[in-house]
Amino acid sequence: MSDPNKSEDWEKILNRLTEEKKSKPTLSNSIIGGILSFAVLNAITTVILMMLNNSVNRAWPNIDTFTPSIGFWDAWSISGLLWFIYLIKIGVSMGFRSSR
């Protein structure tokens, strides 16, 4: 004689065998991805800042404030600081918005 509970158990086992396992992103992967994304965004902003500084130097050669042109690492630190402040501002505003 066949027990109805046994067929349900077999269905559960077969469903577990056939379902695909989805890998969940780990915290370390998301942190590394965030750091790499920030570095790429900062590098793009750094190049833009250097190009703007070079354009100002060519447009107004008499202004000695911007000569010599800004270096990569100086532009990297300036743009990184600006992005960091901007991201903190966004985080605080989102925190206030969610608390309402």
N, C-alpha and C positions, 0 to 999 in steps of 0.2 A: 504494500500500500504506500502510496506517495503522500507525503506530508506537505500541505500548502505552504508552510513556513520555509521549507527547504528550497522551494523554487524561488521564493523571494530572496533568500540568502544568496543563492547562486546568481541571481540577477544583480545584486549589489556587488558581488565579487567581480563579475564580468564587466560591470560598468566602471569599477575602479581600475581594472586592467586596461580598458580601452580609452580611458580619458587621458588627455595629454597633460603632462606636467608643465606648468608655467613657472619659469624661474622669476623670483621676485628680486628687484634690484636691491642690493645691499646698501647700507649706509656709506661704506667706504667708496663704493663705485659712484654714488651720487655726489659725495664730497669731492672726489677727484674730477668728476665731470664739471662740477661747479667752478673749481679752481681753474681748470683748463678753459672753460668758457670765459671766465673773467680775464684770463691772460690774453686770449685772442681778442676780446673786445678792447682791452687796454692797449694791445699792440696796434690795432687799427686806429684807435684814437691818438696814439703816440705819433704815428706816421702823419695823420691829418694835422696835428699840432705842429710838427716839424715843417710840413709844407706851408702852413699858414705863416709861420715865422719866417720862412724863406721868401714868401711872397711879399711880406711887409718889408723885409730888407731890400728887395729889389725895387719895390714901389717908392720907398722913401729912403734913399741911401744916406741922407743927411742926419737921420735919427740914429744916434749912437747907442741908445738904450737897448736895442734888440740885436746889436752886433757884438760879438760874432753869433752866428746862428746857434740855436739850442741843440744840445746833443741828445742822442737817443735815450740815455739813462736818465737824464734830467727831465725830459719830456715824459718818460715812462713813470717816474715818481709823481710828477704833477698830475698827469691824467689818472693814475691809479688812486691818488688821494681824492681827486674830484669825483671819480666813480664810487669810491667807498663812502664818501659823504652823501652822495645822491642815493645810494642803496640804503643807507641808514635812514634817510629822510622818508623813503618809500615804505620801509618797514614800520617806522613809527606811525605814519599816516594810515597804513593798513591796520595797525593795532588799534588806533583810535576809532577807525571806521567799524571794525568788528565788535568793539565793546559797546557800541550804541544799540 
